[in-house]
């Protein structure tokens, strides 16, 4: 199935007082370029998260945003540094003796001294945390892939329509080419007859046939139209395949453009020239669309 390289997916999961959200955005890129932004307490899972995303995404510039909130009651705890409190208290007593001051220290004031009481996050269960992150990331990636597939279906429809138009132009070129040669032969014979009018000389039919053959060989685009049809067929086949096809389609678009250029350079007739220009216009549109395909 054809997939666009642009897409979006977001999932938010809440379990046991923990809320995890993963958002994925992507735009065109020649290769896979992942940019992941996540909280520091989840940084150890970055490599594993990249591996999960590679199961769903093969090309594109990917921006991944991970947010996490722990709303559970055991999210943090208070810690008491008894040794530090003893040191503070000892120095306060010494200061009272040294300066003859009243020692009015109370528990409430001592507890406010730096680092006597501190808060700390409880150690997270890494397995549980990873399971929550993986579950959320996979759900977001699935939504992301569906958005790519939906846009890819529209791209495929548009490309098939353009390929039909190209096939029609190639058919018109094939039909009109013999008429160009016959017209050249008629014009050449009439010109010679006009030049020989009033004289006893006669046109050399063999020479006329030779000249027409040289001209026909010069403007013949049979090989080009055969290759154009072959490349159009190849593009259609690629559009029906599973997996990334963007690079192959880009190559085929270049080959189509090469044959259209040759056809235009050989054109010995205004109608064929216009058809070849139309082909080039269609191919350029296809090349632009192909840049959006994974």
Secondary structure by P-SEA (a helix, b strand, c coil): cbbbccbbbbbbbbcccbbbbbbbbbcccccbbbbbbbccccccaaaaaaaaaaacccccbbbbbbbbbbcccccccccccaaaaaaaaaaaaaaaaaccccccccaaaaaaccccbbbbccccaaaaaaaaaaaaaaaaaaaaaaaaaaaaaaaaaaaaaaaaaaaaaaaaaaaaaaaaaaaaaaaaaaaaaaaaccccccccaaaaaaaaaaaaaaacaaaaaaaaaaaaaaaaaaaacccccaaaaaaaaaaaaaaaaaaaaacccaaaaaaaaaaaaaaaaaaaaaaacc
